[in-house]
Amino acid sequence: MSIRLRLTLLYSAILSLTLIIFGVALYSIQAQSTLDALKADLTQSSEKLVEAALRTGPDIPGRDQFEHSPPPQKFDDFSSDQAFDNLREREIARILDADGNLVASPFGREEDALPLSEEGLETLQSQQEWWEEAAVSGEHMLIYNRPIVQQEKTEMIIQVARSLKERDRTLKSLAVTMAAAGLVTILLAFGAGWTLSGLTLQPINRMTRTAQAIGEERDFSRRVDYSGPPDEVGRLAGTFNQMLSSLQEAYQKVELALHMQRDFVADVSHELRTPLTTLRGNLGLLRRGPPEDVQADILTDMVDESDRLIRLVNDLLQLARADAGWSLARESIELAPVLEETIRQARQLDQDRSIVLEKHTDVSILGDRDAFKQVMLILLDNALKHSEGGIWLGIQRLDTSIEVYVRDEGPGIPADQIEHVFERFHRSGDKNETAGFGLGLPIARSLVEGMRGTIYIESEQDSGSTIRMRFLTPASAV
């Protein structure tokens, strides 16, 4: 069952229940009010008849006849009081004795007797009034029974009745009218609810169609077009568009990762092909038995190419560990001793180059000592390869972090290549003339980010480059 149909049925059910409650209440109020009005009329009429009956004494004509002749009598014979002749139209009156026997009626006939139950007679004999509804000659009647009490004894009973036919017909007409009006109202409400729920759910239908189209076309740039108020549907449309933006960004990242993976595989294949080809060629030369001096050169080339393959495999292993989320220690590291140790080892690579620790403060960072040392060796080796002047290291204390930098006097990096320096296998300038595989800076970035730090480069052509790293202090990480 669709949401639209469920909402429409819910609206209709609520309206139906409301109409039923309202109809029952209105019917009950109308039935009770008309019944109360009839009871008031009958009570008023009975009071007049009681007064007339009490005024009928032993000297009034007909009393002796009442006492000696069998009842019932006509009202004219029973009493000459005008109250018995001036009854309201459609009202019926009867006079009974204390035992409930008919004493007087308009025509003095036994068949004129009105029903009176045994319970009602007992109630009247106990000097209390009694209301009763009964069928008289096939007609629904309301009968009011009232005792006439003299000297604390029930002498006679006055019965006043009126037909309920007109009231019943009015109530029936009211019930039919309300039922018909309620049915028409519910049908109209069902149609209105169906239309309004369709208009309300139209943005959701558009979102459904958009989602289906996106799934079929893989076009995450599409958005839900919603111009309504910022209600629940509006927030749903906004959330859906935000989700699409996130999916688009994730999809682009996946595409970029796949593209980089393909480029990575191609670059690795290219880097491996050269030393492997050299090794294969030298092995072919050795099989032909060249002179000893040529063999020495061939073996030297093979050792160099083997070392190159080992370095490449180690760098790739380092990157693979970083990509796999290699866990690094988070401990306090005193920077000065590590930097001095790194500078001493880097000077062995080129003893003629000047490497200076120009800014030195006793500070500590939070990270992995071996990883930090490896990053510094990579940066110093990179500076030695790409510059010819001096190299400077420094430490700066910032507000909530510590900055470590490495500055050289190399030719600098073109502005259009700065954003690519941390990409794998990227080498600025002529790749055939640049030493290394282009994996040093990507490894350094992976290690720095693994220590929850940041790394970036500043460079100007013919002015050198500066690589800056920022790390948390032990105090700021608490």
C-alpha positions as CSV (number, residue, x, y, z in Angstrom):
1,M,0.0,0.0,0.0
2,S,1.5,3.4,-1.0
3,I,2.1,6.2,1.4
4,R,-0.4,8.3,-0.5
5,L,-3.2,5.8,0.0
6,R,-2.3,5.3,3.7
7,L,-2.4,9.0,4.3
8,T,-5.7,9.4,2.5
9,L,-7.2,6.5,4.5
10,L,-5.9,7.9,7.7
11,Y,-7.4,11.3,6.9
12,S,-10.7,9.7,6.0
13,A,-10.7,7.5,9.1
14,I,-10.1,10.4,11.4
15,L,-12.8,12.4,9.7
16,S,-15.2,9.4,9.9
17,L,-14.6,8.9,13.6
18,T,-15.1,12.7,14.2
19,L,-18.4,12.6,12.2
20,I,-19.6,9.5,14.1
21,I,-18.8,11.1,17.5
22,F,-20.4,14.3,16.4
23,G,-23.5,12.6,15.0
24,V,-24.0,10.4,18.0
25,A,-23.7,13.4,20.3
26,L,-26.1,15.5,18.2
27,Y,-28.6,12.6,17.9
28,S,-28.4,12.0,21.7
29,I,-28.8,15.6,22.5
30,Q,-31.8,16.0,20.1
31,A,-33.4,12.8,21.4
32,Q,-33.0,13.8,25.0
33,S,-34.1,17.4,24.5
34,T,-37.3,16.4,22.7
35,L,-38.0,13.8,25.3
36,D,-37.5,16.3,28.1
37,A,-39.9,18.7,26.3
38,L,-42.6,16.0,26.1
39,K,-42.1,15.1,29.7
40,A,-42.4,18.8,30.7
41,D,-45.7,19.1,28.8
42,L,-47.1,15.8,30.3
43,T,-46.1,16.9,33.8
44,Q,-47.8,20.2,33.3
45,S,-51.0,18.6,32.0
46,S,-50.9,16.1,34.9
47,E,-50.8,18.9,37.5
48,K,-54.0,20.3,36.1
49,L,-55.7,17.0,36.1
50,V,-54.6,16.3,39.7
51,E,-56.0,19.6,40.8
52,A,-59.3,18.9,38.9
53,A,-59.5,15.4,40.5
54,L,-58.9,16.8,44.0
55,R,-61.6,19.3,43.4
56,T,-64.0,16.5,42.6
57,G,-65.7,15.9,45.9
58,P,-68.6,13.7,47.2
59,D,-71.1,16.4,46.3
60,I,-70.2,16.5,42.7
61,P,-72.6,14.7,40.4
62,G,-71.4,11.4,39.3
63,R,-69.4,10.6,42.5
64,D,-72.2,8.4,43.9
65,Q,-72.6,6.8,40.5
66,F,-68.8,6.1,40.5
67,E,-69.1,4.5,43.9
68,H,-72.1,2.3,43.0
69,S,-71.7,1.6,39.2
70,P,-68.8,-0.4,37.7
71,P,-66.0,1.6,36.1
72,P,-64.9,2.9,33.7
73,Q,-66.8,6.1,33.4
74,K,-66.7,8.9,31.0
75,F,-64.9,12.0,32.0
76,D,-68.2,13.9,31.8
77,D,-69.7,11.5,34.3
78,F,-66.6,11.4,36.5
79,S,-66.2,15.2,36.8
80,S,-67.5,18.4,35.3
81,D,-64.2,20.2,35.7
82,Q,-63.0,21.8,32.5
83,A,-59.5,20.4,32.9
84,F,-60.6,17.1,31.6
85,D,-62.0,18.8,28.5
86,N,-59.1,21.1,27.8
87,L,-56.3,18.6,27.3
88,R,-53.7,19.4,24.8
89,E,-54.1,18.0,21.3
90,R,-52.5,14.5,20.9
91,E,-52.5,14.0,24.7
92,I,-54.4,11.1,26.3
93,A,-55.5,11.0,29.9
94,R,-56.7,8.2,32.1
95,I,-57.7,7.9,35.8
96,L,-57.0,4.7,37.7
97,D,-57.8,3.6,41.2
98,A,-55.1,2.7,43.6
99,D,-55.0,-0.9,42.3
100,G,-54.4,0.2,38.7
101,N,-57.9,-0.4,37.5
102,L,-59.3,2.0,34.9
103,V,-61.7,4.4,36.5
104,A,-62.4,7.1,33.9
105,S,-61.6,7.8,30.3
106,P,-62.9,10.1,27.6
107,F,-65.3,7.5,26.3
108,G,-65.6,5.2,29.4
109,R,-64.5,2.0,27.6
110,E,-62.4,-0.8,29.1
111,E,-60.3,-1.0,25.9
112,D,-59.2,2.6,26.7
113,A,-56.8,1.4,29.4
114,L,-53.2,2.3,29.0
115,P,-50.4,-0.1,29.9
116,L,-49.0,-0.1,33.4
117,S,-46.3,-2.5,34.5
118,E,-46.3,-4.2,37.9
119,E,-43.1,-2.4,38.8
120,G,-44.8,0.9,37.9
121,L,-47.8,0.1,40.0
122,E,-45.7,-0.7,43.0
123,T,-43.8,2.6,42.5
124,L,-47.0,4.5,42.3
125,Q,-48.4,2.8,45.4
126,S,-45.3,3.9,47.2
127,Q,-46.4,7.5,46.3
128,Q,-43.7,8.1,43.5
129,E,-44.3,9.0,39.9
130,W,-43.5,6.6,37.1
131,W,-42.5,7.1,33.4
132,E,-43.1,4.4,30.9
133,E,-42.9,3.8,27.2
134,A,-45.2,1.3,25.6
135,A,-47.0,0.4,22.3
136,V,-50.7,1.4,22.3
137,S,-52.7,0.1,19.3
138,G,-49.4,-0.2,17.5
139,E,-48.2,3.3,18.3
140,H,-45.2,4.2,20.4
141,M,-46.4,6.2,23.4
142,L,-44.8,8.0,26.4
143,I,-46.9,7.5,29.5
144,Y,-46.6,9.6,32.6
145,N,-48.1,8.0,35.8
146,R,-48.7,10.2,38.8
147,P,-50.3,9.2,42.1
148,I,-53.0,11.3,43.9
149,V,-52.2,11.1,47.6
150,Q,-54.6,12.0,50.4
151,Q,-54.0,11.4,54.0
152,E,-50.7,9.7,53.1
153,K,-52.6,7.1,51.0
154,T,-52.6,6.7,47.2
155,E,-56.3,7.3,46.3
156,M,-56.1,7.5,42.5
157,I,-53.5,7.4,39.6
158,I,-53.4,10.0,36.8
159,Q,-52.1,8.7,33.5
160,V,-51.2,11.2,30.8
161,A,-49.7,9.9,27.5
162,R,-48.5,11.3,24.2
163,S,-47.5,9.6,21.0
164,L,-43.8,9.5,20.2
165,K,-44.5,8.8,16.5
166,E,-43.6,12.3,15.4
167,R,-40.5,12.4,17.6
168,D,-39.4,9.1,16.3
169,R,-39.9,10.2,12.7
170,T,-37.9,13.4,13.3
171,L,-35.1,11.5,14.9
172,K,-35.0,8.9,12.1
173,S,-34.9,11.7,9.5
174,L,-32.1,13.4,11.5
175,A,-30.2,10.1,11.5
176,V,-30.7,9.5,7.8
177,T,-29.7,13.0,7.0
178,M,-26.5,12.9,9.1
179,A,-25.6,9.5,7.7
180,A,-26.0,10.7,4.1
181,A,-24.2,14.0,4.8
182,G,-21.4,12.1,6.6
183,L,-21.0,9.7,3.7
184,V,-20.8,12.5,1.1
185,T,-18.4,14.4,3.4
186,I,-16.2,11.4,3.7
187,L,-16.1,10.8,0.0
188,L,-15.3,14.4,-0.7
189,A,-12.6,14.3,2.0
190,F,-11.2,11.1,0.5
191,G,-10.9,12.9,-2.9
192,A,-9.4,16.0,-1.3
193,G,-7.0,14.0,0.8
194,W,-5.9,11.9,-2.2
195,T,-5.3,15.1,-4.2
196,L,-3.5,17.0,-1.4
197,S,-1.3,14.0,-0.4
198,G,-0.4,13.6,-4.1
199,L,0.7,17.3,-4.2
200,T,2.6,16.9,-0.9
201,L,4.4,13.7,-2.0
202,Q,5.2,15.1,-5.5
203,P,8.7,16.2,-4.4
204,I,9.3,12.7,-3.0
205,N,8.2,11.2,-6.3
206,R,10.7,13.5,-8.1
207,M,13.4,12.4,-5.7
208,T,12.6,8.8,-6.5
209,R,12.8,9.4,-10.2
210,T,16.0,11.3,-9.7
211,A,17.5,8.5,-7.7
212,Q,16.5,6.0,-10.3
213,A,18.0,8.1,-13.1
214,I,21.2,8.6,-11.1
215,G,21.5,4.9,-10.5
216,E,21.0,4.1,-14.2
217,E,23.2,6.9,-15.6
218,R,25.8,7.1,-12.8
219,D,25.4,10.9,-13.0
220,F,26.0,12.2,-9.4
221,S,26.0,15.8,-10.5
222,R,22.2,15.8,-10.7
223,R,20.2,17.4,-7.9
224,V,16.6,17.4,-6.7
225,D,14.7,20.5,-7.8
226,Y,12.7,21.7,-4.8
227,S,11.3,25.2,-4.4
228,G,8.7,24.6,-1.6
229,P,8.8,25.7,2.1
230,P,11.5,24.4,4.4
231,D,9.3,21.7,5.9
232,E,9.9,18.0,6.4
233,V,9.9,17.4,2.7
234,G,12.1,20.4,2.1
235,R,14.6,19.1,4.7
236,L,14.5,15.7,3.0
237,A,15.2,17.2,-0.4
238,G,18.1,19.2,1.1
239,T,19.5,16.1,2.8
240,F,19.1,14.1,-0.4
241,N,21.1,16.8,-2.3
242,Q,23.8,16.8,0.4
243,M,24.0,13.0,0.1
244,L,24.3,13.4,-3.7
245,S,27.1,15.9,-3.2
246,S,28.9,13.4,-0.9
247,L,28.4,10.6,-3.4
248,Q,29.7,12.8,-6.2
249,E,32.8,13.7,-4.2
250,A,33.3,10.0,-3.2
251,Y,32.8,8.9,-6.7
252,Q,35.3,11.4,-8.0
253,K,37.8,10.3,-5.3
254,V,37.3,6.7,-6.4
255,E,37.8,7.6,-10.0
256,L,40.9,9.6,-9.1
257,A,42.2,6.7,-7.0
258,L,41.7,4.3,-9.9
259,H,43.4,6.7,-12.2
260,M,46.3,7.1,-9.8
261,Q,46.5,3.3,-9.4
262,R,46.7,2.8,-13.1
263,D,49.4,5.5,-13.4
264,F,51.2,4.0,-10.4
265,V,51.2,0.5,-11.9
266,A,52.4,2.0,-15.2
267,D,55.2,4.0,-13.5
268,V,56.2,1.0,-11.4
269,S,56.4,-1.1,-14.6
270,H,58.4,1.6,-16.3
271,E,60.8,1.9,-13.3
272,L,61.3,-1.9,-13.0
273,R,61.7,-2.4,-16.8
274,T,65.0,-0.4,-17.0
275,P,67.0,-2.2,-14.4
276,L,65.5,-5.6,-15.3
277,T,66.4,-5.0,-19.0
278,T,69.9,-3.9,-18.0
279,L,70.3,-7.1,-15.9
280,R,69.0,-9.3,-18.7
281,G,71.3,-7.7,-21.2
282,N,74.3,-8.1,-19.0
283,L,73.5,-11.7,-18.3
284,G,73.4,-12.3,-22.1
285,L,76.8,-10.7,-22.4
286,L,78.2,-12.9,-19.6
287,R,77.0,-16.0,-21.4
288,R,79.1,-15.1,-24.4
289,G,82.2,-15.1,-22.3
290,P,83.6,-11.5,-22.7
291,P,87.1,-10.5,-21.6
292,E,87.8,-10.1,-17.9
293,D,87.8,-6.3,-18.0
294,V,84.4,-6.3,-19.7
295,Q,83.1,-8.8,-17.2
296,A,84.2,-6.5,-14.4
297,D,82.2,-3.6,-15.9
298,I,79.2,-5.9,-16.5
299,L,79.2,-7.1,-12.9
300,T,79.5,-3.5,-11.6
301,D,76.4,-2.5,-13.7
302,M,74.5,-5.5,-12.4
303,V,75.3,-4.6,-8.8
304,D,74.2,-1.0,-9.4
305,E,71.0,-2.1,-11.0
306,S,70.3,-4.7,-8.2
307,D,70.8,-1.9,-5.6
308,R,68.5,0.3,-7.6
309,L,65.8,-2.5,-7.6
310,I,66.3,-3.0,-3.8
311,R,65.8,0.7,-3.2
312,L,62.7,0.8,-5.4
313,V,61.2,-2.2,-3.7
314,N,61.9,-0.8,-0.2
315,D,60.3,2.5,-1.2
316,L,57.2,0.7,-2.6
317,L,57.0,-1.4,0.6
318,Q,57.1,1.8,2.7
319,L,54.3,3.3,0.6
320,A,52.3,0.1,0.9
321,R,52.6,0.1,4.7
322,A,51.5,3.8,4.8
323,D,48.5,3.1,2.5
324,A,47.5,0.2,4.8
325,G,47.4,2.4,7.8
326,W,50.7,1.3,9.3
327,S,50.5,2.1,13.0
328,L,53.0,4.7,14.2
329,A,54.0,5.3,17.8
330,R,52.7,8.4,19.5
331,E,55.4,9.5,22.0
332,S,57.2,12.6,23.0
333,I,60.3,13.2,20.8
334,E,63.0,15.7,21.6
335,L,63.8,17.4,18.3
336,A,67.3,18.7,18.8
337,P,69.0,15.3,19.3
338,V,67.2,13.7,16.4
339,L,68.0,16.6,14.0
340,E,71.7,16.6,15.0
341,E,71.9,12.9,14.5
342,T,70.2,13.2,11.1
343,I,72.5,16.0,10.0
344,R,75.5,14.0,10.9
345,Q,74.3,11.0,8.8
346,A,73.3,13.2,5.9
347,R,76.8,14.8,5.7
348,Q,78.2,11.4,4.9
349,L,76.2,11.5,1.6
350,D,78.1,14.7,0.5
351,Q,80.9,15.8,2.8
352,D,81.5,19.0,0.7
353,R,78.0,20.4,1.4
354,S,77.0,22.6,4.2
355,I,74.1,21.5,6.4
356,V,73.3,23.9,9.2
357,L,70.8,23.8,12.1
358,E,70.2,27.5,12.2
359,K,67.3,27.7,14.8
360,H,67.6,25.5,17.8
361,T,65.1,25.3,20.7
362,D,64.5,22.6,23.3
363,V,61.1,21.5,22.2
364,S,59.3,18.1,21.8
365,I,56.7,16.8,19.4
366,L,54.3,13.9,19.5
367,G,55.1,11.2,17.0
368,D,57.3,8.2,16.1
369,R,61.0,8.8,16.4
370,D,62.1,6.4,13.7
371,A,59.5,7.7,11.3
372,F,60.5,11.3,12.0
373,K,64.1,10.5,11.4
374,Q,63.3,8.8,8.1
375,V,61.3,11.9,7.0
376,M,64.3,14.1,7.8
377,L,66.7,11.9,5.9
378,I,64.4,11.9,2.9
379,L,64.2,15.7,2.9
380,L,67.9,16.2,3.3
381,D,68.7,13.6,0.6
382,N,66.1,15.3,-1.7
383,A,67.8,18.7,-1.0
384,L,71.3,17.3,-1.7
385,K,70.1,15.9,-5.0
386,H,68.3,19.0,-6.3
387,S,70.5,21.8,-5.0
388,E,74.1,22.8,-5.0
389,G,74.4,25.4,-2.2
390,G,73.9,25.1,1.6
391,I,71.1,23.5,3.4
392,W,69.5,24.9,6.5
393,L,67.2,23.3,9.1
394,G,65.2,25.1,11.7
395,I,62.6,24.7,14.5
396,Q,59.9,27.3,15.3
397,R,57.4,27.3,18.1
398,L,53.9,28.3,17.0
399,D,50.7,28.7,19.1
400,T,49.7,25.1,19.4
401,S,52.3,23.3,17.3
402,I,56.0,23.0,16.4
403,E,57.2,23.7,12.9
404,V,60.3,22.1,11.4
405,Y,61.6,23.3,8.1
406,V,64.3,22.3,5.5
407,R,65.5,25.1,3.2
408,D,67.9,24.8,0.2
409,E,69.3,27.1,-2.5
410,G,68.3,25.0,-5.5
411,P,66.8,26.1,-8.8
412,G,63.3,26.0,-7.2
413,I,60.1,24.4,-8.6
414,P,57.9,25.9,-11.3
415,A,54.6,27.1,-9.9
416,D,52.6,24.8,-12.1
417,Q,54.4,21.7,-10.6
418,I,54.3,22.6,-6.9
419,E,50.9,20.9,-6.4
420,H,52.3,17.7,-7.9
421,V,55.5,17.3,-5.9
422,F,53.9,14.9,-3.4
423,E,52.5,12.6,-6.1
424,R,54.1,9.2,-6.6
425,F,56.8,8.9,-9.3
426,H,56.6,12.7,-10.0
427,R,60.0,14.2,-10.8
428,S,60.4,17.8,-11.9
429,G,62.6,18.6,-14.8
430,D,64.0,15.9,-17.1
431,K,63.2,12.5,-15.6
432,N,66.2,10.9,-17.2
433,E,68.5,13.5,-15.5
434,T,66.8,13.5,-12.1
435,A,68.0,10.9,-9.7
436,G,65.6,8.7,-7.7
437,F,62.2,7.3,-8.4
438,G,60.0,10.2,-7.3
439,L,58.8,8.3,-4.2
440,G,60.7,10.2,-1.5
441,L,58.3,13.1,-0.9
442,P,55.2,10.8,-1.1
443,I,56.7,8.6,1.6
444,A,57.6,11.7,3.7
445,R,54.0,13.0,3.4
446,S,52.5,9.6,4.4
447,L,54.8,9.3,7.5
448,V,54.1,12.9,8.6
449,E,50.3,12.5,8.2
450,G,50.6,9.2,10.0
451,M,52.0,11.2,13.0
452,R,49.0,13.6,12.6
453,G,51.1,16.3,11.2
454,T,51.0,18.4,8.0
455,I,53.7,19.0,5.3
456,Y,53.8,21.5,2.5
457,I,56.4,23.2,0.2
458,E,57.2,26.8,-0.6
459,S,59.3,27.4,-3.7
460,E,60.4,30.1,-6.1
461,Q,62.4,29.5,-9.3
462,D,66.0,30.5,-8.9
463,S,65.5,31.1,-5.2
464,G,65.3,27.7,-3.6
465,S,62.7,25.7,-1.8
466,T,61.5,25.3,1.8
467,I,59.6,22.3,3.1
468,R,57.7,22.9,6.3
469,M,56.2,20.4,8.7
470,R,54.0,21.0,11.7
471,F,53.5,18.6,14.6
472,L,51.4,18.6,17.8
473,T,53.2,19.0,21.1
474,P,52.6,16.5,23.9
475,A,50.8,19.2,25.9
476,S,48.4,20.2,23.1
477,A,47.4,16.5,22.5
478,V,46.2,16.0,26.1
